[in-house]
Amino acid sequence: MTVRVASAAIFLVALGLAGPVRADLQGRDEASTQAVESLEAYAAYKMGQYDLARERWEALAAKGNTTAMINLANLHAQGQGVPRNPAMARSWTRKAAELDDARAQFELGLAYERGDGVDRDLDEAARWLGRAAEQGNGEAAARLKVLR
C-alpha cells in the first residue's frame, strides 16, 4: 500500500510540473481544478518538497481556498520549508476562519485560549469557538462550554 501511495504521489507531482495551464484540467470547474492542485501540493509536501508545496498552496490561497490557508498555517507553525513563525501561522488561520472555515475557526479559538501565536484572550477564544460550534463542530461546542 505504501508503494502505491508513493507512486501516486510521484505521478501527481509529475503532472504538476507541466505548468499552471494544463490540458488535463481544461474544461473542469474551479472546485475540481483546485482539488487536483491541492492533491499535487499535498503530494509534494509528503515527499518533503516543502517549497513546491508552499508555492502551490499560496496560489490556491490567493483564490480563497481555505484548505490551502490551513496547510500554509501548518508549514509556518512547524517550520517546514519556512522559518517557524507562530504569528504567521495564526495569520493564515485567521484568513481561513474569516472565510467561515469551521476547522480554522476552531484552531483560532484554541490559539486564543492558549495564547499560541496570539495574545491570550478568552473572549476571542469563545467568539471563534462559538462560530465553529455554530457550524456543527462538536469539539468546539464542548470547549466553549468549558470556557463559559
N, C-alpha and C positions, 0 to 999 in steps of 0.2 A: 504494500500500500504506500509506503514512504517513497519508493522509487517512482510510482505512478504520480504521486503528488509533485515530486521534484521535476519529473518530466513535463507535467502540465505547466508548472511554474516557468520552466525554461521556455516552453513553447509560447506562453503568454508574453513573456518579456521580449522574446524574439519578434513577435508580431508588433510589439510596441516600438521597436527600433526603426520602423519604416517611416515614422513621422506623424504629425498631428492629423493630416487628412489622409485617411486610409481607405482603400477600396472596400475592405470588409465591413466598414462602419457606415459607408454612404447609404443614405436612404433609411437609416434607422432613426427612431425617435430619440430625443435627447436623453431620456432616462435610460434607455438601453445602451446608448453610447457611453454614458457616464458609468454605468455598471461595469462594462468591459474595461474602461480606463481605470476604474477603481481596482478591479481584479489584477490588472497589469501592475499597478503601483504596489499592491499588496504582495504580489509575487516577487517584485524587486526587493521589497522590504524583507521578506522571508529569506532571501538569498544574501542579505547583508549589503545590498546596494542602496544604502540609505539616501545618498544624494539623488539618485534616479527616482526613488520613491517620493522623496520630498518635492522634487520638481513636478511630478505627476499630480501629487496631492495639492500643491499650490495652484496648479492650473485648474483643478476641479473646484477648489475652494473659491477661486475667483468667479466661478459660475454659481456659487451659492450652495455647493454640495457640503452638507453638514458632516457627513461621514468623513470626508477628506479633512475637514477642520478638526475633528476629533483625533484623527490619525496624526495630524501635524502637532496637535497639543501633546500627544503621547511621545512623539520624537523629541520635542523640546523638554518635556518632563524627564525623560530618560537619558537625554544627551546622546541620542543615536544619530550620527551624521551632522549634528549641530552641537554647539556647547550647551550643556544642561542649563536651562533657563525656566524656572517655575513661573515667573511672571509672564513670559511669552506663551508658555503652555496655557496659562489661565486666560490670556488674551484670545487665543484660538477657541478655547472652550466657551468663553463669553459670546464670541461671534456666533457659534453654533446654537447656544442657548437662546440668544436673542432672535434667532430664526425659528424658534419653537421646537428645537430638538430636545425631546424629553431626556435622552441619555446625557446630553450636555448640561441640561438644567439640573439634573441630579448631581453630576460631578461638580458643577459650580457651587451648588448648595453645600456639598461636602467640603469643598475648598474653603468656603466662608466659615463653616462650622469649625474647621481645624486650623484656619489661618495658613493654608498651604498655597503660597504664591500670591496671596492677597492678605490684607489685614483681617484678623478675625472679627467677624460681625455676625452675631446670631440672628439679627433681624434680616439681614441679606440672605443668610442661610435659609431661614424659614421662607422667605419670598421665593427663592429658586426651588427649594424642595417642594413648596406648595404648587408651583407651576408644573413640576414634573408629576406630582401626585394627581393633579387635575387631568393629566393625560394617561392616567392608569398605572403609573409606576408605583407598585405596592411597597417597594423598599423605601422610596421617598416618603410615602404616606406614613410608614412606621417611624422613620427618623423624625419626621415633622411632629408626631405625637410626643416623642421624647423631648424635643426642643420646647414644646409648649407645656 
